[in-house]
Amino acid sequence: MKNSILIFASITTLAIGENLLPEDFTKCRQKDAKLNDCLKSAVPDALRRMKKGIPELSVPPLEPLLVSGMNIESGAGPVVINQIYRNIQLHGLTDSILTLYKADLKHHRLRTDSLTPKMEFIADYVMKGRILVLPIQGKGIANITMVNLVVKHELIGEPVTKDGETYMHMRDYKVKFIPQRVILHFSNLFNGDKALGDQMNRFLNENSDLVFNELKESYEKSLSSVFQDVTNKIFDKVPMNKIFPED
Ligand SMILES: *[C@@H]1O[C@H](CO)[C@@H](O)[C@H](O)[C@H]1NC(C)=O
């Protein structure tokens, strides 16, 4: 009896102590002369395997990726709109490919460019403001679809030592969004006045570059912190030499 408890205890310690990447993830060795090429294919492959998340590491499902909320208070300029988004769903991230990867593990920095064929941002919204000379207000469902979205990611990490293991914690995560095209649709604008709503949605799409440019920075800020959280779910739990084996 005593023995079996002891064995059970040591097995659980092992299971808790050893946080590893899932078996089926491609591992890229730190000293690989083609480390960047390896990561360029391993990372999107891992994204596809994370569609349903990784429960053991508390990584949430990525398809869709849920974001609780986002508030935008766009100040001066041609677009002044206060917007509240809740229950945000991001669809399409796991279809991304990487066009560039630059890992500088010595300085704990990663830089990558991704291309997402179609990223849909679907959320409950409330907004009120003005675009050019037109007032806009509504409360309903927003669909902001970015076609051929290039995202430039810059991850700045630092080594953190816990229980003799080194982790690569990401303390900063910057993104830049460069969509080829943005399609906007807000349901139930102007308290459901269909004629006004259709007209405004048309107007928004005719001016989507202007609208998106005014809102881009807020989207980038909110989404970079979401990407940072997901990355750190893995990087804070799996030691660096288990993500990037040393030999
Ligand atoms: C969002 O808009 C895109 C582009 O118009 C469309 O393809 C997609 O089906 C829409 N998604 C939802 C959930 O309405």
The ligand as an SDF file (V2000), in Angstrom:
LIG
                    3D

 14 14  0  0  0  0  0  0  0  0999 V2000
  -18.0880   38.3060  -42.8540 C   0  0  0  0  0  0  0  0  0  0  0  0
  -17.8600   38.9900  -44.0770 O   0  0  0  0  0  0  0  0  0  0  0  0
  -17.1830   38.2110  -45.0630 C   0  0  0  0  0  0  0  0  0  0  0  0
  -16.8830   39.1310  -46.2500 C   0  0  0  0  0  0  0  0  0  0  0  0
  -18.0170   39.7560  -46.7110 O   0  0  0  0  0  0  0  0  0  0  0  0
  -18.0370   37.0020  -45.4320 C   0  0  0  0  0  0  0  0  0  0  0  0
  -17.3530   36.2130  -46.3830 O   0  0  0  0  0  0  0  0  0  0  0  0
  -18.3190   36.1900  -44.1760 C   0  0  0  0  0  0  0  0  0  0  0  0
  -19.1710   35.1250  -44.4700 O   0  0  0  0  0  0  0  0  0  0  0  0
  -18.9290   37.0660  -43.0780 C   0  0  0  0  0  0  0  0  0  0  0  0
  -18.9950   36.2740  -41.8420 N   0  0  0  0  0  0  0  0  0  0  0  0
  -20.0820   36.2230  -41.0720 C   0  0  0  0  0  0  0  0  0  0  0  0
  -20.0110   35.3660  -39.8700 C   0  0  0  0  0  0  0  0  0  0  0  0
  -21.0920   36.8450  -41.3250 O   0  0  0  0  0  0  0  0  0  0  0  0
  1  2  1  0
  1 10  1  0
  2  3  1  0
  3  4  1  0
  3  6  1  0
  4  5  1  0
  6  7  1  0
  6  8  1  0
  8  9  1  0
  8 10  1  0
 10 11  1  0
 11 12  1  0
 12 13  1  0
 12 14  2  0
M  END
$$$$
